[in-house]
Amino acid sequence: MPTHPLPALGALAFWKLFIHETTPTDGTGKRKVDGSYADTRLGKVLTPRWANERFRQVMMLVREFRIEWPNQSLLSNDDVEFIRMAVDTALAMAEREGHMSDIYDLNPTTWSIWLVQHTIATRLGAWTAESPQQRQILSFEGLFRWLEVQHARGEARNLYDPSTRQLLHRYKLPFKAHMVIPPPKNELFKWRKGARRLSAWMEAGGLVPLAAGIVEQQPPALVDAPPLQSRREQARAAMWSRVASRGANLRRMSNANEDSEDARLTRGVVGSVMAESRGASSTQQEADASSSALADDGDSEDEMVRELEQEMASEAPGGAPSEAPEAPGGALARLLEGVQRIEEAQNMYSSSN
């Protein structure tokens, strides 16, 4: 016979219902304890609550790539600024078109990995890698497995208010653990459609769309290191800093502007992630100093770009630019074009907000 009395059936049922109600089930289509289906966001118009949650969770995962990656070598602060702008733009466009939620929205884990890949591809000018090891690391599976290891550690993350340094938010990594990677062939259409939709939202907001290889869920193309690589990298880093810094200044947050607890939390989380990213950049005494010097001198930077393009033209057969996937001159020109597109989009955002 049990030594402790069992709880009444009504109390036990109530306790189970209480636990279930504190567990988010939106979009799952699962059944509740009482047998009824859980509420789902599928087929409903995008809500500020969903947009805020997606914004927060993507930025938490991006923070992991920025701060916890060995030697903080994967993403720079400029990269994080670019990703923040891309997420905000995509969600703003989705809300503007009255997006109906569906299975192609996928989850924050896929969004964060796609946006990390997109940022690296935009910075380089093409979705390419120069070694098999780099190719494996930047593939979706490579970035996913790294997040998987981080999630398995079970460590809590703390975000602090940038001004008061008080604890703002404590969380476990919002990682989607139960995913089949690489996805089965019969599921690839969901991923491709989800990536195309995210890309379309960013492009509608004036940003560069996702590379075709990222949309097709392919690893970067393997290419040889270009000649004069150090000079090209300096010019590319300088212009990438211009793209990210101008974009960050022009594109203030379009989402989470309402006066609600959820919106305030989103603003706090995003602001804390960005402040931590900037702080990491200020403490790293690395090659950013040379990039900053190039970025401050726009005439010298443009002159270097012109010289590199002339050198590429003279190196290519018949005096024509090379058709290789990694064409640094074309990559630099695309970055400058990105700056102009961001500036042109400022008027559209000013009128809409």
N, C-alpha and C positions, 0 to 999 in steps of 0.2 A: 504494500500500500504506500502511496506517496506520503512523505512527511509534510509537504507544503500543500495547502489548498490550491486547486486550479482556479484561474480567473473565470468569472461568469462568461458565458458564450457571447452575450451582448457586448461586454467590455472588450473581449478579445477581437470581435469584429470591428468595433469602433477604433481600436488601436491600429489594426491593419489599414483601415481606411485613412487614418491620420497620416501614417507613414507614406502611403501612396500619394496622398494629396501634396505632400512636400517634395515629391519627386517629379521633375518636369517630364511630361509625356507628349508634349506638343509635336505633332508630325509623325508619331510612331504608329498610330492606328492600333495600338495594343488595347487589350481589355482591362477594365478596372476590376477590383476585387468583387464588386457586385455583378459582374458579367457584362456590363455595358461597355461600349467602346470609349476609349479616352478621347478627349478633345484633340483635334488635329488642326494644324494651320494649313494643311494641303487644300488647295482649291479656294483659299481665302486671300483677300487683298493683303499685301505686305503691310505689317503694322510697325509703328515706331519701336515697340518692344522687341520685335524680332530683329530689326535693323540695329538697335543698340546692342543687343546680345551678340550679333554677328560681328559688329565692329570691335567690341571688347575682346572677344575670344580670338579673332584673327590677330589683333595687336599683341595679345599675350603670347601667342605662338611665335609671332615675328620677334618679340623681345627675346625669346629663347634662342633663336638663330643669331640674334645680334650680340647678346651678352654672354651666353653660355657656350657658344662655339669656341673650340680651342684657339687661344690667342686672339679671339674676337676678329678672326680673319675672313669670315664669310661675307658679312654685311658691314658697311660703313654707316655713319649717321646720315649721310646724304641718301643712302639706299632706304633707310627706315623712313625718312621724310617722304621719299617718293612712294613707298608702299602705303603710308598713311593717307597720302593724297589720292592714291588709286582706289583704296577701299572706300573712302569718303565719297569720291566721285561716283563709283559704281552704285553704292547704296542710294545716293541722291537721284541718279538716273532711274533706278528701279522704282523708287517711290514716286517719281514724277510720272512715269508711264502707268502707274497703278498695277504693278506686277502682281500676278496671282501665283502664290506659292505652289511649288510642285516638287517632284522628286529630283529634278535637275538642279535644284538649289544646292544639293549635296551638303557638305558640312564645313566648318571652319578649318579643319585640318587640310582639306584639299585646296581651299582658297589660299591659305597661307603658303603652301608649297608652290602653287602656281605663281603666286605673286613674287616669291623669292626668285623663282626661275625667271620670271618676266623681268624683274629688276636687273638681274645679272645679264640677261640677253640684251636688254636695252642699253645697259652700260657698255657692253662689248660691241654692240652694233649688230650682233647676230647670235643665234642660239647654237654656239659652238664651244668646243673644249679642245685643249692642246695636248692632252694626255689621256690614256685610258683610265687612269685613276681619277682624274678630275671629272671625266665623263661619267663614271660610276657615282661619284659623290653628288653631282648636280642632277642626276636622274631623279625622277619622282620616288622610286624605291629607295635610293640612297638617302634622300632627305627624310623620307618617312621612317626608315629604320633608325636614323639618328634620333628623331623625336620619340620613337618607341622606347629607346634606351633611356632617354631623359624621363619619360613618363613612368617607366618601371622603377625608377629610383624612389618614387613616392614622396618627393620632397615638396614642402609647401613653399610657395613664392610670395613675397611681400612687395607691395607697391606703396610708396610713400608720397605724401603731398610735397610737390617741389618747393613750396615756400615755407611751410611749417615743419616739414620732415616728420609729421605724424603719420602713423599707419593708416593708409587709405583703404587697402583691399588685400586680403589674404586668400589665396586660391591654390588649387591643384591644377596642374597643366590640363587645359581643356582639349585633350587629345582623343581622337576617335580610334580607340584601340582595336575594335573588332572590324577590321577591313581586310579584304583579300587583296594583297599587293604582290605582283601586278594584277590588275583586275581581269576577270575572265573575259574572253572574247565576246560573249553574249551580253556583257555589261558595259563594254567600251562605249557604246553609243550614248549612254547616260553621261559619262565623263566628258566625251567630246562635245555634246550639246551644252553641258554645264559650263565648260571652258569657253565655248563660242559665245554664250550669253554674257558671261562676265566680261569677256573681251569687248563685246558690242556695247555694254554699258560704259566701259572706260572710254571707248572711242567716241561714243555719243557725247561724253563730257569733255572732249578735246584732247584726250591722252592717246598714247601709242597703244595699239592693240597687241594682244598676245601673239607671239611668234607662232607660225604654223606648226612647228615641231612640238611646241608645248600643248597646243590644242589637240594634236594627234597623240598625245601622251608618249612622245618619243624622247629618248635621251639626246643631249646635244650632239651635233655632228662633229666628228673628229677631224681637226685640221692641223697643219703644221704652224709653228710659231712664225709670225711674219718678220721680215727684215726690219731693222731699225726699231725693234720692239720697245726699247726703253723710252725713246723719244715719243713714240706713238702713245705709249701708256701715259706719259706725262700730259700730253695734250688731251687725251681722252678723259683722264681724271679731272683735269681742270674744267673741261666743258661739262662733264657730268655734274660737277659741283654747281656750275651755273644752272643747269637744268633743275636740279633738286632744290637749290636754295631759292631760285625765282619762283618755282612752283609752290614751295611751302609758303612763301610770302604772299603769293597771289591767291592761293586756295586755302582760305581759312575753313574751318569745319562747317559743313553744310548740314550735317545731321546732329541730332542730340541737342537741339537748341531750345526745346520746350522746358518749362519749369516743372520737372517731375523728378522724383527720386532716381528713377531709372536713367534719365538723361544726365542728371548730375553725376551719377556713378560712371557713365560712359565718358563724360568729359574729364573726370578725374583720372580714370584708368589710362585713357589715351594720352593725357597730359603727363602723367607719371612715366609712362613708357618712353615718351619722347624726351623728357628731361633726363632720364637715366641714359638714354642713347647719346644725348649731347654730352653728358658728363663723362661717359666712357671715351668719347672722342677727345675731350680736353685733357684727359689724363694720359692718353697715348701719345708719346713723343715719337712719332714715326714719320713716314715720308709725306704726311699730309701738309707739312710746312711748304714743301716745294710746289705742291698742287695749289695751295692757297695763294702763293706768290704768282703763279701763272694765272689763276682766276682773277686776281686783282688787276692784272694788266691785260685788258681785253685786246689791245692792238697787237701785243706780242703773241698772244694766244692765237688770234686769227692769222697772223703771219706764219706761225708754225703749222697751222692747218693747211694753208696754201702750199707751203714748202713740201709737206708730206704728200699732198695730192699730186704735185708736180713730179716728185720722186717716184710715186706709184705709176704715173703715166709713162715715165721714161723707162721703168723697169719692165712693164708689160710688153709682150710682143706686139710690134706694129705701132707702138706709141699709144695704145689704147689701155684703159684701166683694166686690171685683172678681173676675171669672172669668178675667182675663188670665193667660197662661202664667207671667209673672214677677210673683208676688204676694209682696212682701217680708215682709208680716206672716206669711203662711203659711210662707214659707221660714224665718223665724226660729223659728217654733214647731216646725218639723220638726227644726231643729238642737237645740233644747232636748230634744225627744223622743229624738234620737240620743244625747244625754248620758245620759238615763235608761236607754236600752236597753243602753248600754255598761256602766253600773253594774249593771244586772240580770244581765248575762252574766258578771259577775265570779264569782258563786257557782258557775255551771256550770263555768267553767274551773278554779276552785280544786278542785272535786270530781274533775274528770277528770284533773288533773295531780298 
